């Protein structure tokens, strides 16, 4: 029984001895070994053997890059404003021995050094410079920390300002300023948009006015040309119609029957028009009726019957369908009647020659009784007698 107990104790001692002798260091770690309280060696990653009960692994240092976030710290700027700044430090232990024996707590030392350096840097800037110069602050802070922590076996890789919080009153002022700045930019953009819109609208109206004026000018030119050509064609047509009528009268050798017929055809026209209140029957109506019935004396200068040749005049197409456009038939009839009246007047003048001593007076132009005014009608009535007035002398 005692043998078994001793054997168990011996086995337990061997296990403890092996545990004290063999030490396993994880990857990216470094073990600091002390012998009787003095630095003996640095264990690397893997399986290591030390002297049991003599060597002791005092510290296990992490060699990986570490990230430490420090709580916000109040910092006073150059314009006497208190801002809260929190930082993030990225560092790595490069010398485990210096990190163990040169400083007691390198994380706390880095934190305090960061705060003091940050107050020194931000104290020389105003609030606007602090908010807009983060890269400059990070560079200067990293330079100071890297220089101070080099002897501690620590290398500062990066320093970042995680947040810069101004006082609430400053935040409200900044928000109002930003809002005013944005409103100003919005008004400027709106004004520029309105100006551009007005310019484009004015240019469009200008182009439209120019095009409209050019169109009106071309329209007036074309309308004037059309009126001119229409007037020329109308005058030519009237000239040809008058010439045809006169040629027909002269070639036909008119007699008493033609004159009587013309008088009768002119009588209904005397009463035309809604404004005619007085109808004056010319004194020649009796002679026209005499010529028509052949019961009275013949009109001087015009034979009762004409034995001359009866020539037919080509009057052109008299198809109403062709003359119906724009009142061509009525216009042709009016011009023919007018030409016949003028021919009759010339015949009357030729039938009553004046004496040689009398002065030559040109025959008055034939006028319609309906076209005369009230005063002319009364004068004609007062001048009429039972005997017809002598016809005007022919033109010399």
Order of alpha helices (4+ residues) and beta strands (2+ residues): alpha-beta-beta-beta-beta-beta-beta-beta-beta-alpha-alpha-alpha-alpha-beta-alpha-alpha-alpha-alpha-alpha-alpha
